[in-house]
Amino acid sequence: MQHKTLLVIDDEENMRHVLKSMLTKEGYEVSLAADGLAGLQLLAAWTGLNFLKTCKAPITLQPLSPCLPMAPSILP
């Protein structure tokens, strides 16, 4: 079985841990970040990319992993 790693970025600690628990039970490895900056730093570390380049051109990271944004504050 292939293990997939997910990065959960959420400013609410409880939500991060609930999501990690749920996703771990489904067989995913889960890393957590409290904000976008911490998430970008983890992503840069995983991919071996320069952090500043990662921040300046995050669109180039799309082929590395699908992204599912969950932000109720921006939904209609």
N, C-alpha and C positions, 0 to 999 in steps of 0.2 A: 504494500500500500504506500502510495506516495504521500508524504507529509507536505502540507501547504502551510506557509506562515502568513499570518495576517497582522497588520498594524492597526490598532484601534487608537484613534485620537479623539479625546473628549475632555472637556474641561471639568466635568463632574466625576469625581473619583468613584462614587458608587456605581455610576453607569459603566465606567471602564471595567470595574470588577465583575459586574453582572454580565456584560458582554463577553469578557474573557472566560467566565465560567461556562456560559452557554456554548461558545465556540469551541472550547477545549473538549467539552462532552461530545461534540460533533467530529472530533479528530483533528482539529486545527491546532497548530502552535500559534500562540498569540503574544505579541509584544504590545506594550501600552505606552502612550505618550499623553501628557496633560495638555499640550497645546501644539499648534502647527509648527512652531520652531523646533520643539523637541522631536516632533515627527519627522521633520526634514533632516534633522541631525541623525536620527536612526536610519532613515532611508539612505542617506549619504554613506553611513558606515556599512550598511549591508551591501551596497552596490560598489563600494570602493571609489565613488565619485568624490571629487573635491566639493566640500560643503558650500563654498561660495558659488561655484558653478551650478550646484543643485538649486540654490536659492534664486539665482538669476534666471534659470531656464527650466523650471519644474515641468513644463509641458513636454520636454524631451524624455521624461521618466515614464510617460504613459505606457510605452510598450513593455515595461518591466512587470507591471501588475495591474489588474483591473482595479478600479476604485469605485466604491459605493458611498457617496456622500449621504450622510443622514443629519440634516440640519433643519429641524422643524421651524426655526425662526425665519428661514428664508422661503418656506412654503406658503402658497396663497391661502 
